[in-house]
Amino acid sequence: MIVLGLTGSIGMGKSTTAGFFRKLGVPVWDADQATHRLYAQGGAAVVPIAEIFPAALADGCISRPALKAIIARDRGALAQIEGIVHPLVAADRQAFVAGAKADLVVVDIPLLFEKNYEDQVDAVLLVTAPPELQQARVMARPGMSAEIFAQLLARQMPDRDKRARADHILETLSLEAAEAGVKALVAYLKGKADA
């Protein structure tokens, strides 16, 4: 089995690209969806986060808006939350990969390079686009502001650095070209898996 790490900065087309893999029948694990499950009622992150930050608990779930407010007020909160959530997310990912019955599996990890997870995958696909296209996509999102966008970018490694570290690069200039690129990559990787 080949485990392909899918990554890219905000607004680069990572979610759309993951959808193209799913369309081809490739199992895709999504870090953001795993986090949502962990924060949902009965999720493994609910009790440990609520013990440290009771204000984050709402109706038996961890409230993302409440967490954002806590992180904005408390400089040390993010590290504490990540200390709880990251090991749980990693365990969820490992269970998904172990249970997959496929020769190719995609793990969608937004901060793959930032968290040095390259050693947990066999290859890395970086989705990318020119900065002006990235900004236009992000600014079209509800509730987005230039300030929030700048904060998000500050947490992410520059695209040029990610390009230097990636095994495969997909420019997401158009849906058609991106989908064709995914099809070609899947054929290539499945050929390697069969070899």
C-alpha positions, 0 to 999 in steps of 0.5 A: 500500500502507498500512503500519499500525503496530500497537503497545501496552504489555505485556498490552494484547492486541497479539498477539491483535489481530495474529492477527485481522489474519492471520485476515483475510488481512492480512500481519503482520510481528512484531518479536519473531519477527524478533528470534527469527530473528536470535538463532537459529542462523545468524541475523544477530545471533548473531556480532556479539552473541557477539563482544561477549558470548560468554556469550550464545552457547549451541548456536550461538544467542543465549540470551535468558536469558543476555542478560537476565542480562548486561543485569542485570549490565552497565548498558551492555549493553542499548544495545550489544545494541540497537545491533546488533539494531535495525538488523537488525530494521529491515532485516527489516521493510523487506524484509517490507514490500517483498515483501508483495503486499497493499494493507494490511500490518501491522507489529507494533512493541511500542516504536513510539512509544518508538523514534519509528518513526511516520515509518516507517508510514502510520498507527498502531493502538494496542491498549489496555485499562484498567490493572487488566485489563492487570495481570491479563493480565500477572501471569497469565503464567508467571514474571511478578512484580510487580517484572518487570512494573514494570520492563517498564512503566518502559521503555514510554511511558504509555498516555495518551501513546500514545493522544494520538499514535495514529491509531486506538485499539482497546480490547481489553475482549473478544475479540469487540469487538476482532475486530469493531474490526479488521474495521472498521478493515481495511475502512476502510483498504482503502477508503482504499488503493483510493481 
